[in-house]
Amino acid sequence: MSGDPKQIREGKSWFMNVCSPCHGGKADGSGERGTAADLRKWNKGFRKFVATVKGGKDTGRAMTMPAWGAVLDEKTIFQIGAFVETLQLEGANWKEGIEQQ
C-alpha cells in the first residue's frame, strides 16, 4: 500500500479518527490527550509498526499505546502505516522489515 494514493487517503482518514487524539494530526506526538510518540521519526520498520499497533506498547508512563488489533483489521493498519510513511522525517525507517513478513 506504500505509495498508493487511494490507500494513503484511507489511512489518513483512519489516522485522523483513531490515532490523532494521541499522536496529533501531523503524527508529531502532540495530540489533545497528551504526548505520544512522534511517528514521523519511526525507525523500527513497517513490521514493528504493525505489531505495535496490533499489540500495543507499555511505555512506562501513565499513558501507554493501547492494543488496536481487536478493533482495526490488518488492512486498515497497513493503510494507516502507508499514510504515516508519507510524513516521515530524515532518519525514519519504514522499509526495514517488509521483506521479512
TADA-V436776 format. One record per residue. PHI is phi in degrees with one decimal (none if undefined). Layout:
BEGIN
phi:PHI
phi:PHI
END
This chain:
BEGIN
phi:none
phi:-56.6
phi:83.0
phi:-86.8
phi:-55.2
phi:-65.5
phi:-67.0
phi:-64.2
phi:-61.3
phi:-61.9
phi:-63.1
phi:-63.4
phi:-60.0
phi:-62.3
phi:-58.3
phi:-62.8
phi:-84.6
phi:-105.2
phi:-98.1
phi:-63.4
phi:-56.5
phi:-102.1
phi:-91.0
phi:82.9
phi:-63.6
phi:-105.0
phi:62.8
phi:-91.5
phi:88.8
phi:-108.9
phi:-77.7
phi:-69.5
phi:-94.5
phi:126.9
phi:-94.6
phi:-118.3
phi:-60.8
phi:-82.3
phi:-72.6
phi:-68.4
phi:-105.7
phi:-54.7
phi:-130.3
phi:-104.9
phi:86.4
phi:-64.6
phi:-57.9
phi:-68.7
phi:-59.4
phi:-61.2
phi:-62.2
phi:-68.7
phi:-63.9
phi:-65.7
phi:-99.0
phi:76.9
phi:-156.2
phi:-83.8
phi:-87.7
phi:82.1
phi:-110.6
phi:-59.3
phi:-97.8
phi:-116.3
phi:-78.8
phi:-72.9
phi:-78.9
phi:-108.3
phi:-60.8
phi:-87.1
phi:-107.4
phi:-106.3
phi:-78.3
phi:-61.6
phi:-58.6
phi:-63.3
phi:-62.5
phi:-63.2
phi:-63.9
phi:-60.6
phi:-60.4
phi:-62.0
phi:-68.9
phi:-61.2
phi:-57.6
phi:-69.7
phi:-99.0
phi:-59.5
phi:-99.2
phi:-55.9
phi:98.0
phi:-71.0
phi:-140.1
phi:-96.7
phi:-79.2
phi:-58.2
phi:99.0
phi:-64.3
phi:-65.2
phi:-85.3
phi:-69.0
END
